[in-house]
Amino acid sequence: MPKPGETIEGHKFEIGFGGKGANQCVMAAKLGAKTAMVARVGDDTFGSSTIENFRQNGVDTSKVMVTSNVSTGVAPITVNDDGENSIVIVSGANNLLSAHDVKTASSIMSNAKIVTCQLEIPLETVYTALRTAKDFDAKTILNTAPANKDLDTNIFKFVDILCLNETETEIMTGLSVNNVDEAKKSASILAQKGPKYVLVTLGKQGAVIASKDGNPPIHVEGISVKPIDTTGAGDAFVGSVAYYMAKHPQLAFTEIVRRSCHVAAISVSKKGTQKSYPSAEELPQELLQ
């Protein structure tokens, strides 16, 4: 990765579709879930192509709104030779998605089994989405990415699944997360703030589950693969969790997490973000039973 003031030569440049919410939605759709996005894009090439990409992946775009005089949200990504990445987010139209927009999407949300939120939009919009989802008895997933220190943890009482990675966990708790035991400690602390489950993702090490019932945290081991590009792996995991919760609610939550770790591991074995996500047809059948 380039250091401050440094210019380095890259090997390849590509433009692909992304955004945490978009990635998670597309992942769930590729696995077979019926999905819809509530979002804003700019009145530009990126916006129109984003909407078309959703449609090609079977995502309902009736509540994806086009906004004038602002760019579509973008996230330039640098990937090194080891498959590690760094990301800069330019929110653009995402910052204009409002609580009112959420309320106008109630016709979609009223039929949803799962509502998934991220922190790429204004916090008040996130809070409204979570409360509205609970008004309709939907299960909620909050992925606290990108991390935001201003997040009001009182909203966790409206969250069924709180999902975050090591860095986001450190920001939320002020504690280091360098190994499984430290992840368990932090997850247990967060679980006492209201969510039914806390998931701390650990990359190739899998994930840790803690619950507010006080049971000991559980480590779900990951699957060993040679990473090509880890971009979007966390979103593949969250989208998979949403899919399994909606389509396979009979599964134990630990099994949902295990299968989601497997899907995310498959995604890092290819370059790109959404294009690296496996479809149901590309997965071992035991992951879909």
Buried (B, 14 or more C-beta within 10 A) or exposed (E): EEEEEEEEEEEEEEEBBBBBBBBBBBBBBBBBBBBBBBBBBBBBEBBBBBBEBBEEBEBBBEBBBBBEEBBBBBBEBBBEEEBBBEEEBEBBBBBBBBBEBBEEBEEBBEEBBBBBBBBBBBEEBBBBBBBBBBEBEBBBBBBBBBBBEEBEBEBBEBBBBBBBBBEBBBBBBEEEBEEBEBBBBBBBBBBEBBBBBBBBBBBBBBBBBBBBEEEEBBBBEBEEBEBBBBBBBBBBBBBBBBBBBBBBEEBEBEEBBBBBBBBBBBBBBEBBBBBBBBEEEEBEEEBBE
